[in-house]
Amino acid sequence: MDSTALTSAQLHALATRLAHHRAYLARLRARMSALGFPDGDPLAAAIRRATDGADAAYHTAARLEELALLADAPSKRAADVMKRHPPPDQ
C-alpha cells in the first residue's frame, strides 16, 4: 500500500489532523522563540524540523486529496448523467 491507495475521505481526515498538529507546532515554535531559545538549542532545532515536517506532510496530503477528488469527479459526473439520462430500454 502507498499514498495512492488512500481515498479522498482518508486524505481529507489526514490533512485535517495534520493541520492541527502543524498549528500546535507553529505555536510552540513561536513560544520558544519568544522565550529566547537560542538557534543552536537542540530542542529548538528539533521543533523547527518537526514544524517543517508537519508543514510538508500537510501540504502533501492536501494536494493528494485534491488529486483524488479530481480523479473521482469524472465517475461521479458520469453517474449523475446516467441518473438524469438513463439509457433507452432495449
C-alpha positions in Angstrom: 0.0 0.0 0.0 1.1 3.6 -0.6 -0.5 7.0 -0.6 -2.2 6.5 -3.9 -4.3 3.8 -2.3 -5.9 6.3 0.1 -9.4 7.6 -0.6 -10.2 11.3 -0.8 -12.0 10.9 2.5 -9.0 9.3 4.2 -6.7 12.0 2.8 -9.1 14.7 4.0 -9.1 13.2 7.5 -5.3 13.0 7.4 -4.9 16.6 6.2 -7.3 17.8 8.9 -5.3 16.1 11.7 -2.0 17.3 10.2 -3.4 20.9 10.2 -4.0 20.7 13.9 -0.5 19.3 14.6 1.0 21.9 12.3 -0.7 24.7 14.1 0.3 23.4 17.5 4.0 23.1 16.5 3.9 26.6 15.0 2.6 28.0 18.3 5.2 26.0 20.2 8.0 27.3 18.0 6.8 30.9 18.4 6.6 30.5 22.2 10.1 29.1 22.3 11.4 31.9 20.2 9.6 34.5 22.4 11.2 32.9 25.5 14.6 33.3 23.8 15.6 29.8 23.0 18.9 30.1 21.0 19.0 28.8 17.4 21.7 26.3 18.5 19.5 24.7 21.2 18.9 21.1 20.3 15.2 21.2 21.3 14.6 24.4 19.3 16.2 22.7 16.3 14.1 19.6 16.7 10.9 21.7 16.9 11.9 23.6 13.7 12.4 20.3 11.9 9.1 18.9 13.3 7.3 22.1 12.2 8.8 21.9 8.7 8.0 18.2 8.5 4.4 18.7 9.6 4.0 21.5 7.1 5.4 19.3 4.3 3.1 16.4 5.3 0.0 18.7 5.4 0.7 20.2 2.0 1.3 16.7 0.5 -1.8 15.3 2.0 -3.9 18.3 0.9 -2.5 18.0 -2.7 -3.1 14.3 -2.8 -6.7 14.9 -1.6 -7.2 17.4 -4.4 -5.9 14.9 -7.0 -8.1 12.1 -5.6 -11.1 14.4 -5.8 -10.3 15.3 -9.4 -9.9 11.6 -10.2 -13.3 10.8 -8.6 -15.0 13.7 -10.4 -15.4 12.1 -13.9 -17.0 8.9 -12.5 -19.4 11.0 -10.3 -20.3 13.2 -13.2 -20.9 10.1 -15.3 -23.1 8.6 -12.6 -25.1 11.9 -12.4 -25.6 12.0 -16.1 -26.8 8.3 -16.1 -29.3 9.2 -13.4 -30.7 12.1 -15.3 -30.5 10.5 -18.7 -30.8 6.7 -18.4 -30.0 4.6 -21.5 -33.1 3.7 -23.5 -34.7 0.3 -22.9 -33.5 -2.3 -25.3 
